[in-house]
Amino acid sequence: MFEVYTHIEINAPSKIVWDVLTDLDSYHLWNPFIKNIEGTLAIGEKVNVTIIPFGSNKPTTFKSLIVHSLLPEKELSWTGKVFFPFLFYGHHLFQIKPVNENSSLFINKESLHGLIPLLYKKTILYNTTSRFNEMNIAMKHFIEKS
């Protein structure tokens, strides 16, 4: 198991960051990594998440990810597997922590388990960290220019 962890401070209250994070219809306007999320953000519900992997223009969709946590203005997470959990299992977590009334810390991280992450740890760590950082910066710019 290993974790990809990124964060960025955004000059906006937690509510605004949360509103952008959970406005699935606007992802295409600002998010270079997660292009689409289909489904309902509710605990136990399944969502399909389409990403653009590092170094590619071809979308990849992870189907039937299960929403694990949904705490308004604080946390959103989902879990999923590829084929079997022993091959690849991930838990993606977004957290929003207030820094002060006009600023928030946005945390974007994923815990990866299984044989595939173990075998390709260095590549996955670099590529995923790069894409998470791109998403974080794009979210910051989108929010702060509004």
VMD Tcl script that builds the backbone (N, CA, C; Angstrom):
set m [mol new atoms 438]
animate dup $m
set s [atomselect $m all]
$s set {name element resname resid chain x y z} {
  {N N MET 1 A 0.842 -1.176 0.000}
  {CA C MET 1 A 0.000 0.000 0.000}
  {C C MET 1 A 0.886 1.238 0.000}
  {N N PHE 2 A 0.477 2.235 -0.756}
  {CA C PHE 2 A 1.126 3.527 -0.672}
  {C C PHE 2 A 0.093 4.602 -0.947}
  {N N GLU 3 A 0.461 5.844 -0.647}
  {CA C GLU 3 A -0.474 6.950 -0.765}
  {C C GLU 3 A 0.108 8.048 -1.640}
  {N N VAL 4 A -0.751 8.598 -2.480}
  {CA C VAL 4 A -0.428 9.796 -3.248}
  {C C VAL 4 A -1.110 10.943 -2.514}
  {N N TYR 5 A -0.345 11.952 -2.132}
  {CA C TYR 5 A -0.886 13.059 -1.344}
  {C C TYR 5 A -0.494 14.381 -1.982}
  {N N THR 6 A -1.498 15.219 -2.245}
  {CA C THR 6 A -1.248 16.579 -2.725}
  {C C THR 6 A -2.183 17.528 -1.987}
  {N N HIS 7 A -1.814 18.790 -1.972}
  {CA C HIS 7 A -2.681 19.796 -1.354}
  {C C HIS 7 A -2.364 21.164 -1.948}
  {N N ILE 8 A -3.311 22.078 -1.756}
  {CA C ILE 8 A -3.114 23.456 -2.210}
  {C C ILE 8 A -4.008 24.361 -1.356}
  {N N GLU 9 A -3.530 25.540 -1.090}
  {CA C GLU 9 A -4.353 26.521 -0.390}
  {C C GLU 9 A -5.106 27.343 -1.431}
  {N N ILE 10 A -6.410 27.482 -1.207}
  {CA C ILE 10 A -7.274 28.226 -2.122}
  {C C ILE 10 A -7.858 29.415 -1.367}
  {N N ASN 11 A -7.778 30.581 -1.982}
  {CA C ASN 11 A -8.292 31.804 -1.354}
  {C C ASN 11 A -9.803 31.880 -1.537}
  {N N ALA 12 A -10.487 31.055 -0.772}
  {CA C ALA 12 A -11.952 31.017 -0.780}
  {C C ALA 12 A -12.411 30.219 0.437}
  {N N PRO 13 A -13.589 30.527 0.941}
  {CA C PRO 13 A -14.132 29.747 2.055}
  {C C PRO 13 A -14.406 28.300 1.642}
  {N N SER 14 A -14.444 27.423 2.616}
  {CA C SER 14 A -14.679 25.993 2.374}
  {C C SER 14 A -15.950 25.731 1.585}
  {N N LYS 15 A -17.003 26.511 1.823}
  {CA C LYS 15 A -18.259 26.291 1.118}
  {C C LYS 15 A -18.093 26.458 -0.390}
  {N N ILE 16 A -17.339 27.451 -0.802}
  {CA C ILE 16 A -17.139 27.679 -2.240}
  {C C ILE 16 A -16.323 26.542 -2.852}
  {N N VAL 17 A -15.275 26.101 -2.164}
  {CA C VAL 17 A -14.469 24.981 -2.649}
  {C C VAL 17 A -15.344 23.734 -2.756}
  {N N TRP 18 A -16.163 23.486 -1.748}
  {CA C TRP 18 A -17.074 22.339 -1.759}
  {C C TRP 18 A -18.054 22.418 -2.927}
  {N N ASP 19 A -18.609 23.594 -3.134}
  {CA C ASP 19 A -19.578 23.766 -4.227}
  {C C ASP 19 A -18.956 23.437 -5.586}
  {N N VAL 20 A -17.716 23.856 -5.810}
  {CA C VAL 20 A -17.035 23.557 -7.076}
  {C C VAL 20 A -16.720 22.060 -7.157}
  {N N LEU 21 A -16.225 21.489 -6.069}
  {CA C LEU 21 A -15.884 20.065 -6.053}
  {C C LEU 21 A -17.093 19.185 -6.350}
  {N N THR 22 A -18.243 19.556 -5.859}
  {CA C THR 22 A -19.433 18.707 -6.003}
  {C C THR 22 A -20.346 19.112 -7.160}
  {N N ASP 23 A -19.977 20.144 -7.902}
  {CA C ASP 23 A -20.737 20.528 -9.097}
  {C C ASP 23 A -20.209 19.713 -10.280}
  {N N LEU 24 A -20.682 18.499 -10.388}
  {CA C LEU 24 A -20.172 17.557 -11.381}
  {C C LEU 24 A -20.367 18.048 -12.812}
  {N N ASP 25 A -21.395 18.819 -13.049}
  {CA C ASP 25 A -21.674 19.319 -14.400}
  {C C ASP 25 A -20.652 20.338 -14.888}
  {N N SER 26 A -19.869 20.917 -13.974}
  {CA C SER 26 A -18.904 21.947 -14.399}
  {C C SER 26 A -17.466 21.427 -14.488}
  {N N TYR 27 A -17.240 20.162 -14.225}
  {CA C TYR 27 A -15.870 19.634 -14.264}
  {C C TYR 27 A -15.179 19.906 -15.602}
  {N N HIS 28 A -15.916 19.773 -16.672}
  {CA C HIS 28 A -15.316 19.982 -18.000}
  {C C HIS 28 A -14.802 21.409 -18.187}
  {N N LEU 29 A -15.300 22.355 -17.391}
  {CA C LEU 29 A -14.891 23.751 -17.517}
  {C C LEU 29 A -13.519 24.027 -16.903}
  {N N TRP 30 A -13.140 23.227 -15.916}
  {CA C TRP 30 A -11.912 23.567 -15.205}
  {C C TRP 30 A -10.978 22.390 -14.914}
  {N N ASN 31 A -11.468 21.172 -14.916}
  {CA C ASN 31 A -10.682 20.056 -14.409}
  {C C ASN 31 A -9.923 19.322 -15.532}
  {N N PRO 32 A -8.594 19.426 -15.565}
  {CA C PRO 32 A -7.829 18.752 -16.614}
  {C C PRO 32 A -7.640 17.256 -16.372}
  {N N PHE 33 A -7.936 16.792 -15.171}
  {CA C PHE 33 A -7.713 15.395 -14.809}
  {C C PHE 33 A -9.006 14.584 -14.803}
  {N N ILE 34 A -9.946 14.974 -13.964}
  {CA C ILE 34 A -11.236 14.284 -13.913}
  {C C ILE 34 A -12.171 15.029 -14.858}
  {N N LYS 35 A -12.477 14.404 -15.977}
  {CA C LYS 35 A -13.279 15.072 -16.997}
  {C C LYS 35 A -14.776 14.913 -16.768}
  {N N ASN 36 A -15.164 13.839 -16.074}
  {CA C ASN 36 A -16.591 13.588 -15.916}
  {C C ASN 36 A -16.816 12.636 -14.746}
  {N N ILE 37 A -17.882 12.905 -14.014}
  {CA C ILE 37 A -18.355 11.971 -12.986}
  {C C ILE 37 A -19.837 11.784 -13.238}
  {N N GLU 38 A -20.229 10.534 -13.461}
  {CA C GLU 38 A -21.644 10.202 -13.661}
  {C C GLU 38 A -22.146 9.460 -12.433}
  {N N GLY 39 A -23.321 9.846 -11.983}
  {CA C GLY 39 A -23.914 9.191 -10.826}
  {C C GLY 39 A -24.291 10.212 -9.780}
  {N N THR 40 A -24.720 9.702 -8.650}
  {CA C THR 40 A -25.181 10.541 -7.550}
  {C C THR 40 A -24.175 10.502 -6.416}
  {N N LEU 41 A -23.794 11.676 -5.943}
  {CA C LEU 41 A -22.888 11.747 -4.800}
  {C C LEU 41 A -23.691 11.539 -3.523}
  {N N ALA 42 A -23.779 10.288 -3.112}
  {CA C ALA 42 A -24.450 9.896 -1.870}
  {C C ALA 42 A -23.766 8.631 -1.367}
  {N N ILE 43 A -23.606 8.520 -0.084}
  {CA C ILE 43 A -22.911 7.369 0.496}
  {C C ILE 43 A -23.560 6.070 0.037}
  {N N GLY 44 A -22.708 5.163 -0.441}
  {CA C GLY 44 A -23.162 3.866 -0.916}
  {C C GLY 44 A -23.547 3.830 -2.382}
  {N N GLU 45 A -23.706 4.983 -3.008}
  {CA C GLU 45 A -24.068 5.045 -4.426}
  {C C GLU 45 A -22.840 4.789 -5.305}
  {N N LYS 46 A -23.093 4.306 -6.505}
  {CA C LYS 46 A -22.017 4.053 -7.459}
  {C C LYS 46 A -21.879 5.228 -8.416}
  {N N VAL 47 A -20.632 5.569 -8.715}
  {CA C VAL 47 A -20.338 6.621 -9.679}
  {C C VAL 47 A -19.317 6.088 -10.683}
  {N N ASN 48 A -19.366 6.641 -11.888}
  {CA C ASN 48 A -18.368 6.358 -12.914}
  {C C ASN 48 A -17.516 7.612 -13.065}
  {N N VAL 49 A -16.208 7.445 -12.964}
  {CA C VAL 49 A -15.288 8.576 -12.998}
  {C C VAL 49 A -14.387 8.446 -14.229}
  {N N THR 50 A -14.434 9.456 -15.102}
  {CA C THR 50 A -13.609 9.468 -16.298}
  {C C THR 50 A -12.452 10.428 -16.094}
  {N N ILE 51 A -11.237 9.899 -16.272}
  {CA C ILE 51 A -10.029 10.707 -16.106}
  {C C ILE 51 A -9.250 10.749 -17.418}
  {N N ILE 52 A -8.334 11.701 -17.483}
  {CA C ILE 52 A -7.355 11.744 -18.559}
  {C C ILE 52 A -6.018 11.410 -17.895}
  {N N PRO 53 A -5.498 10.202 -18.113}
  {CA C PRO 53 A -4.244 9.807 -17.459}
  {C C PRO 53 A -3.070 10.678 -17.898}
  {N N PHE 54 A -2.035 10.685 -17.101}
  {CA C PHE 54 A -0.810 11.428 -17.379}
  {C C PHE 54 A -0.242 10.989 -18.726}
  {N N GLY 55 A 0.114 11.960 -19.557}
  {CA C GLY 55 A 0.741 11.669 -20.836}
  {C C GLY 55 A -0.188 11.129 -21.900}
  {N N SER 56 A -1.497 11.290 -21.701}
  {CA C SER 56 A -2.467 10.745 -22.659}
  {C C SER 56 A -3.567 11.757 -22.916}
  {N N ASN 57 A -4.184 11.644 -24.060}
  {CA C ASN 57 A -5.396 12.415 -24.351}
  {C C ASN 57 A -6.615 11.511 -24.372}
  {N N LYS 58 A -6.387 10.210 -24.163}
  {CA C LYS 58 A -7.457 9.226 -24.229}
  {C C LYS 58 A -8.087 9.033 -22.843}
  {N N PRO 59 A -9.396 9.266 -22.737}
  {CA C PRO 59 A -10.056 9.111 -21.449}
  {C C PRO 59 A -10.102 7.651 -20.988}
  {N N THR 60 A -10.045 7.477 -19.687}
  {CA C THR 60 A -10.204 6.176 -19.041}
  {C C THR 60 A -11.317 6.319 -18.013}
  {N N THR 61 A -12.272 5.392 -18.039}
  {CA C THR 61 A -13.390 5.458 -17.093}
  {C C THR 61 A -13.293 4.319 -16.089}
  {N N PHE 62 A -13.349 4.694 -14.820}
  {CA C PHE 62 A -13.430 3.722 -13.737}
  {C C PHE 62 A -14.900 3.609 -13.372}
  {N N LYS 63 A -15.452 2.406 -13.526}
  {CA C LYS 63 A -16.888 2.206 -13.330}
  {C C LYS 63 A -17.185 1.617 -11.962}
  {N N SER 64 A -18.356 1.961 -11.489}
  {CA C SER 64 A -18.901 1.406 -10.244}
  {C C SER 64 A -18.042 1.699 -9.023}
  {N N LEU 65 A -17.474 2.903 -8.981}
  {CA C LEU 65 A -16.800 3.331 -7.756}
  {C C LEU 65 A -17.872 3.635 -6.726}
  {N N ILE 66 A -17.621 3.295 -5.498}
  {CA C ILE 66 A -18.641 3.454 -4.461}
  {C C ILE 66 A -18.305 4.665 -3.595}
  {N N VAL 67 A -19.261 5.600 -3.491}
  {CA C VAL 67 A -19.074 6.779 -2.638}
  {C C VAL 67 A -18.984 6.291 -1.194}
  {N N HIS 68 A -17.868 6.619 -0.569}
  {CA C HIS 68 A -17.568 6.112 0.772}
  {C C HIS 68 A -17.883 7.142 1.856}
  {N N SER 69 A -17.570 8.413 1.573}
  {CA C SER 69 A -17.872 9.457 2.551}
  {C C SER 69 A -18.327 10.719 1.830}
  {N N LEU 70 A -19.209 11.441 2.481}
  {CA C LEU 70 A -19.754 12.685 1.940}
  {C C LEU 70 A -20.122 13.579 3.125}
  {N N LEU 71 A -19.188 14.427 3.504}
  {CA C LEU 71 A -19.394 15.347 4.615}
  {C C LEU 71 A -19.338 16.757 4.048}
  {N N PRO 72 A -20.498 17.405 3.869}
  {CA C PRO 72 A -20.536 18.718 3.217}
  {C C PRO 72 A -19.501 19.701 3.770}
  {N N GLU 73 A -18.818 20.332 2.821}
  {CA C GLU 73 A -17.781 21.331 3.074}
  {C C GLU 73 A -16.535 20.753 3.741}
  {N N LYS 74 A -16.451 19.397 3.861}
  {CA C LYS 74 A -15.299 18.780 4.531}
  {C C LYS 74 A -14.657 17.641 3.757}
  {N N GLU 75 A -15.472 16.695 3.255}
  {CA C GLU 75 A -14.867 15.467 2.732}
  {C C GLU 75 A -15.755 14.753 1.732}
  {N N LEU 76 A -15.108 14.244 0.687}
  {CA C LEU 76 A -15.741 13.387 -0.313}
  {C C LEU 76 A -14.756 12.286 -0.640}
  {N N SER 77 A -15.213 11.033 -0.630}
  {CA C SER 77 A -14.316 9.944 -1.020}
  {C C SER 77 A -15.087 8.845 -1.721}
  {N N TRP 78 A -14.332 8.071 -2.509}
  {CA C TRP 78 A -14.901 6.889 -3.148}
  {C C TRP 78 A -13.841 5.794 -3.171}
  {N N THR 79 A -14.317 4.566 -3.326}
  {CA C THR 79 A -13.426 3.420 -3.409}
  {C C THR 79 A -13.730 2.647 -4.681}
  {N N GLY 80 A -12.723 1.945 -5.174}
  {CA C GLY 80 A -12.945 1.148 -6.366}
  {C C GLY 80 A -11.838 0.144 -6.578}
  {N N LYS 81 A -12.108 -0.781 -7.470}
  {CA C LYS 81 A -11.129 -1.809 -7.784}
  {C C LYS 81 A -11.086 -2.015 -9.290}
  {N N VAL 82 A -9.984 -2.578 -9.751}
  {CA C VAL 82 A -9.847 -2.975 -11.138}
  {C C VAL 82 A -9.737 -4.497 -11.119}
  {N N PHE 83 A -10.693 -5.158 -11.717}
  {CA C PHE 83 A -10.794 -6.614 -11.739}
  {C C PHE 83 A -11.021 -7.159 -10.333}
  {N N PHE 84 A -9.950 -7.382 -9.582}
  {CA C PHE 84 A -10.060 -7.939 -8.235}
  {C C PHE 84 A -9.271 -7.056 -7.278}
  {N N PRO 85 A -9.732 -6.926 -6.017}
  {CA C PRO 85 A -9.027 -6.056 -5.068}
  {C C PRO 85 A -7.553 -6.405 -4.879}
  {N N PHE 86 A -7.183 -7.687 -4.997}
  {CA C PHE 86 A -5.777 -8.036 -4.801}
  {C C PHE 86 A -4.902 -7.516 -5.954}
  {N N LEU 87 A -5.520 -7.200 -7.105}
  {CA C LEU 87 A -4.770 -6.624 -8.223}
  {C C LEU 87 A -4.661 -5.110 -8.098}
  {N N PHE 88 A -5.787 -4.445 -7.828}
  {CA C PHE 88 A -5.778 -2.990 -7.719}
  {C C PHE 88 A -7.014 -2.542 -6.945}
  {N N TYR 89 A -6.781 -1.842 -5.861}
  {CA C TYR 89 A -7.853 -1.277 -5.051}
  {C C TYR 89 A -7.421 0.121 -4.641}
  {N N GLY 90 A -8.317 1.089 -4.805}
  {CA C GLY 90 A -7.977 2.455 -4.445}
  {C C GLY 90 A -9.058 3.133 -3.630}
  {N N HIS 91 A -8.636 4.041 -2.784}
  {CA C HIS 91 A -9.539 4.897 -2.000}
  {C C HIS 91 A -9.115 6.332 -2.264}
  {N N HIS 92 A -9.976 7.081 -2.991}
  {CA C HIS 92 A -9.685 8.479 -3.323}
  {C C HIS 92 A -10.409 9.382 -2.329}
  {N N LEU 93 A -9.680 10.346 -1.789}
  {CA C LEU 93 A -10.221 11.222 -0.759}
  {C C LEU 93 A -9.917 12.677 -1.087}
  {N N PHE 94 A -10.967 13.488 -1.067}
  {CA C PHE 94 A -10.826 14.938 -1.140}
  {C C PHE 94 A -11.215 15.480 0.232}
  {N N GLN 95 A -10.384 16.347 0.788}
  {CA C GLN 95 A -10.717 16.997 2.051}
  {C C GLN 95 A -10.566 18.504 1.889}
  {N N ILE 96 A -11.412 19.214 2.592}
  {CA C ILE 96 A -11.357 20.675 2.608}
  {C C ILE 96 A -11.263 21.092 4.067}
  {N N LYS 97 A -10.216 21.842 4.380}
  {CA C LYS 97 A -10.010 22.296 5.757}
  {C C LYS 97 A -9.893 23.809 5.757}
  {N N PRO 98 A -10.709 24.472 6.571}
  {CA C PRO 98 A -10.603 25.935 6.617}
  {C C PRO 98 A -9.257 26.367 7.206}
  {N N VAL 99 A -8.637 27.328 6.559}
  {CA C VAL 99 A -7.422 27.944 7.085}
  {C C VAL 99 A -7.839 29.157 7.903}
  {N N ASN 100 A -8.740 29.930 7.330}
  {CA C ASN 100 A -9.412 31.041 8.007}
  {C C ASN 100 A -10.744 31.235 7.279}
  {N N GLU 101 A -11.465 32.294 7.548}
  {CA C GLU 101 A -12.797 32.440 6.942}
  {C C GLU 101 A -12.761 32.682 5.434}
  {N N ASN 102 A -11.604 33.071 4.894}
  {CA C ASN 102 A -11.502 33.354 3.460}
  {C C ASN 102 A -10.506 32.462 2.730}
  {N N SER 103 A -10.070 31.391 3.360}
  {CA C SER 103 A -9.066 30.530 2.748}
  {C C SER 103 A -9.254 29.090 3.216}
  {N N SER 104 A -8.977 28.151 2.291}
  {CA C SER 104 A -9.163 26.730 2.584}
  {C C SER 104 A -7.981 25.934 2.076}
  {N N LEU 105 A -7.714 24.831 2.752}
  {CA C LEU 105 A -6.720 23.875 2.301}
  {C C LEU 105 A -7.478 22.742 1.614}
  {N N PHE 106 A -7.158 22.522 0.334}
  {CA C PHE 106 A -7.779 21.443 -0.428}
  {C C PHE 106 A -6.773 20.300 -0.501}
  {N N ILE 107 A -7.174 19.137 -0.010}
  {CA C ILE 107 A -6.326 17.942 -0.001}
  {C C ILE 107 A -6.904 16.937 -0.987}
  {N N ASN 108 A -6.042 16.399 -1.826}
  {CA C ASN 108 A -6.424 15.464 -2.884}
  {C C ASN 108 A -5.482 14.276 -2.748}
  {N N LYS 109 A -5.994 13.135 -2.276}
  {CA C LYS 109 A -5.094 12.006 -2.051}
  {C C LYS 109 A -5.762 10.678 -2.379}
  {N N GLU 110 A -4.912 9.693 -2.589}
  {CA C GLU 110 A -5.412 8.354 -2.897}
  {C C GLU 110 A -4.503 7.318 -2.259}
  {N N SER 111 A -5.135 6.330 -1.610}
  {CA C SER 111 A -4.423 5.168 -1.079}
  {C C SER 111 A -4.585 4.049 -2.088}
  {N N LEU 112 A -3.471 3.457 -2.494}
  {CA C LEU 112 A -3.487 2.414 -3.516}
  {C C LEU 112 A -2.987 1.096 -2.930}
  {N N HIS 113 A -3.715 0.042 -3.231}
  {CA C HIS 113 A -3.403 -1.285 -2.705}
  {C C HIS 113 A -3.392 -2.284 -3.853}
  {N N GLY 114 A -2.688 -3.371 -3.677}
  {CA C GLY 114 A -2.734 -4.458 -4.635}
  {C C GLY 114 A -1.431 -4.657 -5.391}
  {N N LEU 115 A -1.436 -5.679 -6.219}
  {CA C LEU 115 A -0.259 -6.088 -6.970}
  {C C LEU 115 A 0.168 -5.048 -8.010}
  {N N ILE 116 A -0.781 -4.486 -8.748}
  {CA C ILE 116 A -0.446 -3.516 -9.801}
  {C C ILE 116 A 0.238 -2.274 -9.217}
  {N N PRO 117 A -0.322 -1.650 -8.180}
  {CA C PRO 117 A 0.386 -0.500 -7.598}
  {C C PRO 117 A 1.764 -0.868 -7.040}
  {N N LEU 118 A 1.878 -2.058 -6.494}
  {CA C LEU 118 A 3.164 -2.489 -5.962}
  {C C LEU 118 A 4.220 -2.607 -7.066}
  {N N LEU 119 A 3.830 -3.193 -8.189}
  {CA C LEU 119 A 4.766 -3.397 -9.294}
  {C C LEU 119 A 5.138 -2.093 -10.008}
  {N N TYR 120 A 4.210 -1.151 -10.046}
  {CA C TYR 120 A 4.422 0.091 -10.794}
  {C C TYR 120 A 4.408 1.319 -9.884}
  {N N LYS 121 A 4.826 1.141 -8.655}
  {CA C LYS 121 A 4.731 2.200 -7.649}
  {C C LYS 121 A 5.370 3.512 -8.103}
  {N N LYS 122 A 6.593 3.474 -8.578}
  {CA C LYS 122 A 7.313 4.693 -8.940}
  {C C LYS 122 A 6.592 5.447 -10.058}
  {N N THR 123 A 6.169 4.733 -11.087}
  {CA C THR 123 A 5.479 5.355 -12.221}
  {C C THR 123 A 4.123 5.906 -11.784}
  {N N ILE 124 A 3.353 5.098 -11.056}
  {CA C ILE 124 A 2.031 5.532 -10.593}
  {C C ILE 124 A 2.163 6.748 -9.683}
  {N N LEU 125 A 3.121 6.714 -8.776}
  {CA C LEU 125 A 3.319 7.822 -7.848}
  {C C LEU 125 A 3.624 9.118 -8.593}
  {N N TYR 126 A 4.542 9.072 -9.556}
  {CA C TYR 126 A 4.895 10.268 -10.321}
  {C C TYR 126 A 3.715 10.764 -11.159}
  {N N ASN 127 A 3.110 9.862 -11.936}
  {CA C ASN 127 A 2.033 10.257 -12.846}
  {C C ASN 127 A 0.813 10.770 -12.093}
  {N N THR 128 A 0.422 10.073 -11.040}
  {CA C THR 128 A -0.774 10.467 -10.295}
  {C C THR 128 A -0.542 11.768 -9.545}
  {N N THR 129 A 0.624 11.919 -8.941}
  {CA C THR 129 A 0.936 13.177 -8.250}
  {C C THR 129 A 0.887 14.347 -9.236}
  {N N SER 130 A 1.432 14.153 -10.420}
  {CA C SER 130 A 1.406 15.209 -11.440}
  {C C SER 130 A -0.024 15.606 -11.792}
  {N N ARG 131 A -0.873 14.627 -12.032}
  {CA C ARG 131 A -2.265 14.916 -12.425}
  {C C ARG 131 A -3.051 15.536 -11.263}
  {N N PHE 132 A -2.844 15.052 -10.045}
  {CA C PHE 132 A -3.527 15.640 -8.893}
  {C C PHE 132 A -3.127 17.109 -8.743}
  {N N ASN 133 A -1.830 17.394 -8.880}
  {CA C ASN 133 A -1.375 18.783 -8.766}
  {C C ASN 133 A -1.969 19.658 -9.861}
  {N N GLU 134 A -2.058 19.143 -11.084}
  {CA C GLU 134 A -2.697 19.896 -12.166}
  {C C GLU 134 A -4.151 20.206 -11.826}
  {N N MET 135 A -4.862 19.222 -11.294}
  {CA C MET 135 A -6.252 19.434 -10.903}
  {C C MET 135 A -6.351 20.485 -9.794}
  {N N ASN 136 A -5.496 20.365 -8.788}
  {CA C ASN 136 A -5.526 21.305 -7.662}
  {C C ASN 136 A -5.297 22.745 -8.136}
  {N N ILE 137 A -4.301 22.931 -8.991}
  {CA C ILE 137 A -3.987 24.275 -9.493}
  {C C ILE 137 A -5.137 24.811 -10.347}
  {N N ALA 138 A -5.720 23.955 -11.177}
  {CA C ALA 138 A -6.849 24.382 -12.015}
  {C C ALA 138 A -8.045 24.773 -11.152}
  {N N MET 139 A -8.308 24.016 -10.100}
  {CA C MET 139 A -9.415 24.355 -9.204}
  {C C MET 139 A -9.155 25.707 -8.541}
  {N N LYS 140 A -7.947 25.904 -8.065}
  {CA C LYS 140 A -7.585 27.172 -7.427}
  {C C LYS 140 A -7.820 28.345 -8.381}
  {N N HIS 141 A -7.317 28.235 -9.601}
  {CA C HIS 141 A -7.493 29.317 -10.589}
  {C C HIS 141 A -8.965 29.545 -10.918}
  {N N PHE 142 A -9.704 28.461 -11.096}
  {CA C PHE 142 A -11.135 28.571 -11.421}
  {C C PHE 142 A -11.895 29.298 -10.317}
  {N N ILE 143 A -11.615 28.952 -9.078}
  {CA C ILE 143 A -12.320 29.560 -7.939}
  {C C ILE 143 A -11.876 31.000 -7.749}
  {N N GLU 144 A -10.591 31.233 -7.779}
  {CA C GLU 144 A -10.078 32.568 -7.452}
  {C C GLU 144 A -10.344 33.600 -8.538}
  {N N LYS 145 A -10.567 33.171 -9.770}
  {CA C LYS 145 A -10.884 34.148 -10.831}
  {C C LYS 145 A -12.366 34.480 -10.857}
  {N N SER 146 A -13.178 33.677 -10.206}
  {CA C SER 146 A -14.645 33.899 -10.199}
  {C C SER 146 A -15.017 35.047 -9.299}
}
mol reanalyze $m
mol bondsrecalc $m
mol representation Tube
mol addrep $m
